[in-house]
Amino acid sequence: CHSSYCVEDNHHTTTPCSTMASSSAEEVLVLYGSQTGNSEAAAEQLSSLIPSKLSTSDNRTLTSRCMHLDDFLELEQAKWTRLVIIVCSSYGVGQAPIGARKFREVCDTILERFGYDDTTNDGKNNNGDKMLTGVNYALLGLGDSHYTTFFRNPTTFENALSTVGATRVGELGKADASGTGNMEQSKVIERWIDSIWKDLQPVIDKPMTEEEGLKLKKAHEQTWKLCLELYKEWKQTNYFALIGLFLPLGGVIVGILVHLYLHGYTWGN
């Protein structure tokens, strides 16, 4: 794997995998949820190919990190990059697989609050000033048409992201575990990976503008705010603030004790 971090599907651990790039680099995140390992394998393949398949007009270095969708929310605090690639399956009755369950809950909440707007993702940059305006994503979904809930989880991701302003680039990948012949799941995945680069290239070709950076900052802040509403245990304790709060009180107590000592007050008999 050539990505900066690789995330184990079973242990949710994030470990260094390569040297971080210089300040002129741009990062592309590859996020996944995987129950059986197929989505994980595709995500790692995509991440490893990014430095060789994509280029920039100003010779910026492109780096990639590959991680669970849930780790992106909790550990990265939803710090969106300009381009994100998502690979995820459905599990059970249309549920999210391992590593994507909280991301699914966030998407469900978005759709509950804002409703699905099918006019936002028409391939044009007309998403206005929404929560994820400025975020571009490619989506490869896996599922099994043997079940009536086929593709429900990737569809929920697609609907939620587009509703709040994110722009999908490239074809929505649909890899069916029950597919046969030319539509066999592994063949669909390989075709999608081979063809997606021409759609990703225009997104990162030119350097990021200040306006794009501000939009990504807003996307991060608003997504993280929503996460903290849903998962209050993610709130970090500001220990420096607590120390600052108790230091003056400690000084007062010490001052009182010194005053009593100097004036001959003794404890005990």
N, C-alpha and C positions, 0 to 999 in steps of 0.2 A: 504494500500500500504506500502511495506517495503522498497521501494527505497529511496535514500537520498533526491531526489527531485521529485515532481510530477508536471506536467505541464497541466494546464486546456486547453482543446481543443478550447474553445471559446474565452478565454481572453489572451492567451499566457503569463500567469504569472508563475513564478518559485518560489516555496515556500518550505522551509525546511520541510522534512518529517521524518527524523531520524538523530541521532547523527552521525557525520562523523567518519570514522574509523581511526585506528591508522596508522602510517607511513608505517607499514608493509602490509597494505591492498592493494588489487588490485581491480580496478573498472571495471565493465562491463556496457557499455552504451546501453540502449534500446531506439532507435529513431523511431519516427513514424510521419505519416501524415494521417489525418482522416477527412472525410467529414461528415459521419453519426454517427461516434462513434465506429464502429466495430473494426477498426484498433487500436484505442486508448485503448479499453477494452482489446484486445489481448496483446498489449504492456505492459500495467500495470500488467496483469497476469504474463507475462514472467518475468518482473522486480521483482515482489514479490517472485517468485519461485527460483530465482538465488541463494540466500544464502543457501537454503536447497537442491537444486538439483546438485550443483557443489561443488567440494572440491579441495583442493590443497595438494600436497605431503609434503609441509613444513608447513602446518597449517596456511597459510596466510588467513586473513579475506577477504572474497569477498563481495563487496558492489555493488549497482546498482543505476543508475539514469535513469529516464524515462522522455523524453522531445521531443518536436517537432524537426524534422530534421532542420528546419530553425533556431530554437533557438540554436541548436548545432553549426551551422555555425556562427551566429551573436554574441550570448552571450558567448558561450564557445570558440569562435574564432577557431573552427575546431580542437580542441585538441583531436585527436584520441586516443582511448584506444586500447590495443592489440586485444580485442574481442569486436565487436559491433553487436547488433541484430537490424535489421531494419524491421519494419512492416508498409506497406503502400499500398494504393489502387490506382486505376485509377479513375478519375472523369471526367464527361462530355465526350468529344471526345479524350480520352487518356491523359488527362491533370493531373497535380498533384493536390491533395486535399489540404485542409487547413493545414498549418504548414509544407508543403513540396514544395512549389512553387519555392522558391529560390534555394533549393537543386536541384530541377529538372533543373533549369537554369544553375547551375554549371555543372551538368551531361551533358546537351546538349552542353555546351561550350567545355567540355572535348572531346566529340565525334566529334565535329566540328574541333577541333585542331589536334587530334591524330588519328581520325578514329577508327572504331570498330575493335579490334584485337581478333578474337575468338580462338586464340591459347594460350591465357594467363591464362585462368581459367580452366585448366585440372586437378585440384586437386593436383598438384605438386608445390613445392616451387621453380619455375623456372622463377619468375617474374623479376629477375635482380634488377636493381637500378632505379625503377620507382617512380612516385610521391607517391603512396600509398603502396609501398612495406613494408611489416611488419604488415599491417592492415588485420585482419581476420574478416569476416562478415557472418552472417546468414541472409537470406532474406525470409520473409513471405509476399507474395503479395496477395491482394484482388482485385476482379474485377467482371464483369458481362459479360458472354459470349453472352448475348443478343445483345451486341454492337460489331460492327466490330473492334473497338479499344480495345477490351478486353486485359487487362494485359499490355498495352503499357507503362504505367508509371513505374511499377516494372521492366519491361524488359529494359527500358532505364537506370534505376539505375544499374541493373546487368551488362549491357554492359559497362557502363562508369567506374564503380568501377573496374571491372576485367581488362579493357584496361589499366588502369594506375597502375596495380600491386597489387591491393587488392585480397585476396584469399577467395573465398566463401567456407564455411564449411557446410556440411549437404546438404540436398535436398532443391532445390528451391521450396518453398511452393506456391501453386496456389489454392486459395480458391474462388470458383465461386459462386456468389450470385444466379445464375440460376441453380445451381446444385441441384439434387434431390436424395432421398434415401441415400445411403452411401456416396455420393458425395455432400451432403448438406453442405453449406459453414461453418456452425458452427462445423460440425463434422470433416471437413477437417482441420480446425484451431486447434481443440483439438488434433487430431492425430499428427499434425505437432509439437505442443508444447510438447506432450508426448514423441515423438521420437527424438527431436533435441538434448537432453542433452548429449547423447553418442558421438555426433559429436563435441560438444562444449568443453567437458571435456579435451581432449588432448591439447587444445590451452592454457589453463590456469593452467594445472597441475603442471608444473615446474616454478620456479621463472623466472622473466624476465631477460634476459641477457643484458649486456651493449650495445651490438650490436643492440638488439631489441629496446632498449630505444632510440638509435640514429636514427633508422629508423622511429620511431613514431614521434620524434622531427622534422625530415625532412618532414614527411607527414603533420604535423600540419603547419609548416612554408610555404610549397608550396601551400597547400589548402587555407590558410588564405591570401596569396599573390594573388591568383586567385580571392578570394572573394572581396578583395579591388579593384581589377581591374574592377569587375562588379558592385560593390556597393561602390562608392567613399564616400557616406555619412557615411559609417561605420568607416572611419578613425577617430581616436581619436585625439583630440587636446592636445598637450603636454604643459600644462599650466606652468609646471616648466621651460621648455625651453623658453617659452615666457617671464617669469619673469626674467630669466637669461639674456635674450636679452635686456630687457628694463631697468634693474637696472643700468648698466653703464651709459646709456643715462640720466636716472634720476639724477645720481650723478653729471654729467657734468652740468646739468641745475641748480641744487642746488648750485654748486660751483660758477657759474656765478652770480647767484643772491646774494650770500654772498659777492662776490668780489665787486659788484656794491654798495651794502649797506655800506660796510666798506669805500668805497671811496666817500661817500656822495651823491650818486645818489638817487634822489627821483622821485617818480611817481606822476603825476598830476601837479598841480600848484606849 
